[in-house]
Amino acid sequence: MTAMLPFGARAIMSSRQEPPDSLDFFPTPPWATRAFVRYVAGPELGAIGDPSEVIWEPACGEGHMASVLRESYPYVIASDIHPYGYGHVWDFLSWDDDLAATWIFTNPPFNVAAAFARKAIAITSRGCALLVRPSWLHTIERYELFREHPPHLFAYYVERVPMHRGRWEPEGSTATDYLWVCWVHGADPRAPMWIPPGQRKLLTRPEDIHRWCKPADLPLFGEVSP
Ligand SMILES: C[S@@+](CC[C@H](N)C(=O)[O-])C[C@H]1O[C@@H](n2cnc3c(N)ncnc32)[C@H](O)[C@@H]1O
């Protein structure tokens, strides 16, 4: 069984078994958010970048997803419970203020993602989309959520989306699948869709590497004379 997994996959899969009190900081690769905007948020959900639309990323971490959303949407609010140095420092689950978000798009902490979904459904005017693993679709907690709030759309990545604790690794690999679970207020459930392959290569930009991948502090093998 192990031999059939890609190199490093066991470590990555097991690293997603977070303790219950973990912040679960696993940044989203920039290309994956661009693919979501291009194939799902715009054409399927109708988040078109109108200046009146307010997008809220309420678990923004270091801004890997929020900064990419800002490429397409003029007004993006970013916040996180932990002060990573990007966005407001707010606990989304305790949020009880008025913030008129049109859409909430986020990769939530796994352990409290159902609570994130309920909150996001309650406070948005158009809807929300959460990036989760297929295993999140199971359990009685999610059954109750989906029964009360049937999602409009499940949008699966055909490609794997490698996520690593605390950092984005452009060359990373994983055996974990991901999909977007999307709610649009007033819209009936529809057939699932698949985000086509090839997006990682197509939508990763050189500036992503400069921005998110810090150079090593020291040369690995020291100075080499010509
Ligand atoms: C899987 S990471 C995703 C980070 C970011 N959304 C991205 O896609 O790159 C989950 C994030 O949720 C944050 N978080 C955990 N509990 C939270 C809460 N109650 N309110 C707001 N953010 C929370 C963590 O600090 C972490 O940054």
The ligand as an SDF file (V2000), in Angstrom:
LIG
                    3D

 27 29  0  0  0  0  0  0  0  0999 V2000
   -5.8450   25.7870    6.7500 C   0  0  0  0  0  0  0  0  0  0  0  0
   -5.2220   27.3660    7.3130 S   0  0  0  0  0  0  0  0  0  0  0  0
   -5.6270   28.3430    5.9090 C   0  0  0  0  0  0  0  0  0  0  0  0
   -4.9350   29.6780    5.8110 C   0  0  0  0  0  0  0  0  0  0  0  0
   -5.4040   30.5300    4.6290 C   0  0  0  0  0  0  0  0  0  0  0  0
   -6.8690   30.5610    4.5780 N   0  0  0  0  0  0  0  0  0  0  0  0
   -4.8850   29.9780    3.3120 C   0  0  0  0  0  0  0  0  0  0  0  0
   -5.6870   29.4150    2.5900 O   0  0  0  0  0  0  0  0  0  0  0  0
   -3.6950   30.1040    3.0130 O   0  0  0  0  0  0  0  0  0  0  0  0
   -6.4450   27.7580    8.5800 C   0  0  0  0  0  0  0  0  0  0  0  0
   -6.2900   29.1160    9.2510 C   0  0  0  0  0  0  0  0  0  0  0  0
   -7.3930   29.2920   10.1500 O   0  0  0  0  0  0  0  0  0  0  0  0
   -6.9650   30.1050   11.2240 C   0  0  0  0  0  0  0  0  0  0  0  0
   -7.9510   29.9760   12.3140 N   0  0  0  0  0  0  0  0  0  0  0  0
   -8.1110   28.9310   13.1720 C   0  0  0  0  0  0  0  0  0  0  0  0
   -9.1600   29.1800   13.9930 N   0  0  0  0  0  0  0  0  0  0  0  0
   -9.6700   30.3980   13.6360 C   0  0  0  0  0  0  0  0  0  0  0  0
  -10.7540   31.2020   14.1060 C   0  0  0  0  0  0  0  0  0  0  0  0
  -11.5630   30.7850   15.1050 N   0  0  0  0  0  0  0  0  0  0  0  0
  -10.9870   32.4020   13.5150 N   0  0  0  0  0  0  0  0  0  0  0  0
  -10.1940   32.8160   12.5010 C   0  0  0  0  0  0  0  0  0  0  0  0
   -9.1540   32.1160   12.0180 N   0  0  0  0  0  0  0  0  0  0  0  0
   -8.9000   30.9070   12.5720 C   0  0  0  0  0  0  0  0  0  0  0  0
   -5.5560   29.5930   11.5190 C   0  0  0  0  0  0  0  0  0  0  0  0
   -4.8060   30.5170   12.2500 O   0  0  0  0  0  0  0  0  0  0  0  0
   -5.0340   29.3400   10.0900 C   0  0  0  0  0  0  0  0  0  0  0  0
   -4.3590   30.4620    9.6250 O   0  0  0  0  0  0  0  0  0  0  0  0
  1  2  1  0
  2  3  1  0
  2 10  1  0
  3  4  1  0
  4  5  1  0
  5  6  1  0
  5  7  1  0
  7  8  2  0
  7  9  1  0
 10 11  1  0
 11 12  1  0
 11 26  1  0
 12 13  1  0
 13 14  1  0
 13 24  1  0
 14 15  1  0
 14 23  1  0
 15 16  2  0
 16 17  1  0
 17 18  1  0
 17 23  2  0
 18 19  1  0
 18 20  2  0
 20 21  1  0
 21 22  2  0
 22 23  1  0
 24 25  1  0
 24 26  1  0
 26 27  1  0
M  CHG  2   2   1   9  -1
M  END
$$$$
